[in-house]
Amino acid sequence: MVRLIKETWAEVEPDVAELSATFYDLLFRISPDIREMFPINIEAHRGKLVRGIAHVAQMVDRPDDLVPYLNQLGRDYRKHHVRSRHYEAIGTAMLGALRHHLGSRWTEQVEHAWAEAYTVVARSMQEAADADPSPASLTGTVIDHRRLTWDLALVRVQPETPINYRAGQYMSVEVPQRPRLWRYLSPANAPRKDGVIEFHVHAVEGGWVSRAIVSHTQLGDVWRFGPPLGRLSVDRDSGRDVLMIAGGTGLAPLRALVDELSQWGKNPNVHLFYGGRTAEDLYDLDDLRALAATNPWLGIVPTVEDGSLPGAERGTLAEAVTRHGAWPGHDVLVSGSPQMIKATISRMLVAGTTLDQIAYDPFTLN
């Protein structure tokens, strides 16, 4: 089943734009009401859902990785008011689009493989959604917005009711400037008594939501949040030290974990590699160094690819981290862009770090 899915997806992936157009055309004809779940400008979303379905379908033979992720995704998609008939419509449209673009290569065996894989995906998501008693979404008001650089902003939000998240988690966010176009963001602080959540947002090229947040957020804006997701955490009782690897605003969930640990007197030793292309990208370095000065368990290792910075290592995060060996006896947490995560984990595995040491949160369907 997985072999057939991977082989046929490799054939249509070069034409994913055309495949997506066919998919959405079929989907909106099968279930017209589902159109309301998507942004007004569908071009901002085109391709992401199709690629996401294909990605998770290829993981059906890895249930230990797939099922927890699908459970979280199912909980998150409650914010769209997705029902069983919507899952059925999405599956029908996906199979129809694949059938159209594969032509004679669409066989009974291929159809069975895709249908079975999608059934596993949809069932896991629906069961998780049905079992979650928490609200499908919550709202909060922007109380602070500051541009740290021309393409980076710090935003603080006061939720209407406290959001029950854990340090290291992330959540989907909808902003008024981009209705129905959700983006995953990670709180940069541990839960506080006043409930305020801090976000660090980088305006990425082509990022409809991130650019709107950085450039157009106003005090008083009401944001909507999906449920907290993610499995990054620190086990203070494990006896193992911790290696954290953060690229850019991927620092946020690890910064939240460090913030939480700072509330305790005794912690495992934490080595935080914080990297960017230049020194200017390490926007939170001064605060991190100040935190390390009063918490002896925390060590900060800045890393830059270009230019110089006193006390910093040179090169990519993958290069800097693996210069120190395989990090045996450490729990490893990695956060950053998908490219950075992939490159860092690949290099660490070659260096001798074991896969079961490493944790990261993939934002596959973002």
Helices and strands as residue ranges (DSSP letters): H 2-12, G 13-15, H 16-30, G 32-37, G 42-44, H 48-57, H 63-76, G 77-80, H 84-102, G 103-105, H 108-131, E 138-149, E 152-159, E 171-174, E 183-185, E 197-202, H 208-216, E 222-225, E 241-247, G 248-250, H 251-261, E 270-276, G 279-281, H 285-293, E 298-304, E 313-314, H 317-322, E 330-335, H 338-351, G 355-357, E 358-359
